[in-house]
Amino acid sequence: MSRRAKVSSTMDHRSGDLIYLPQGCVLYNQSHLGYFRTSRPEMGMVVEEQSRDGDSYRIFCMGAVYVAHADQIKRLTEREKTRC
């Protein structure tokens, strides 16, 4: 019996959210090409929202910070609902 993480497809990511990046995800960086594709599925964390409309995020993954479009990343964990 294998355990599988729940992956949320909503695009509402917050700083500190654990994320899943599928194989072939495009990540933007400061390299000479400016981007690369992941060669295998990866896990990472949202650092901050890159754009005001929520369509790209700065993420920490594979030991560096990159920019990824919101439709390329999936939240790995469910958020706890806060009680007031």
N, C-alpha and C positions, 0 to 999 in steps of 0.2 A: 504494500500500500504506500503510495507516494503522497507527499504533501505538496500542494500547489498554493502559491500566494494569490490572494484576490487582487485583481487588477481593475482599477476604475478607469473608465474612458472619459470621464468628465474633464473639461479643460480648466477647471478652477484650481490652480495649484498655488500653494503658499510656501513661503520660505521654510525650509526644514522638512518638507514632504519627501519621502523616499519615492523614487521613480524607477520605472522599468523602461529601457530603451531597446526596441527590437533590433534584430540584425538588419543592417542596411539603413539605419537611422542617419540622417545628415546632421552633423555637428559643425558649427562654425567656430573658427579660432583665428589666431594671428599667424598662421603658417604662410608659406609662400603661395599655396593654393587658396587659402582662406577657408577651406572646409575639408571634411573627409566623411566617409561612411563607415559605420561600425561593422566590423567583420563577424561579430557574434553578438548575441544579446548581452546587454550590460545593465548594471544597476547604478543609480546615482542619487543625488539629492538636489533639490531646488535651492539655489542661493538667493535669487531675487527675480522679480518680474522685470524683463528687459524693456518691454513696451507698455504703454499705458492701456492699450486695448486688450492686453492679455494674450497676444498671439505668439509671443516668444519669451523665453526664460533663460536666465543664466543658470547653468547647472554645474555641479561638481561631479565628475565621472572620470574614472581611469587615472586619477591623480592630478587632474587639471580642471580648469574652469572653461566651459564652452557655452555657446549660445545655441539653443534648439527651438524649433517651432513647436508650439503647443500641441499640434496634431501628431507630432512624432513621439511624444512621451506620454506615458501612462502612470498614474499614481499607483503605488504598490500597496499602500496601507490605507485603511479607513480611518478617518479622523474621529476622535472622541467628541461626543456632543457635550458642550459645556452647560452646566446647570447654573441658573441665576438664583 
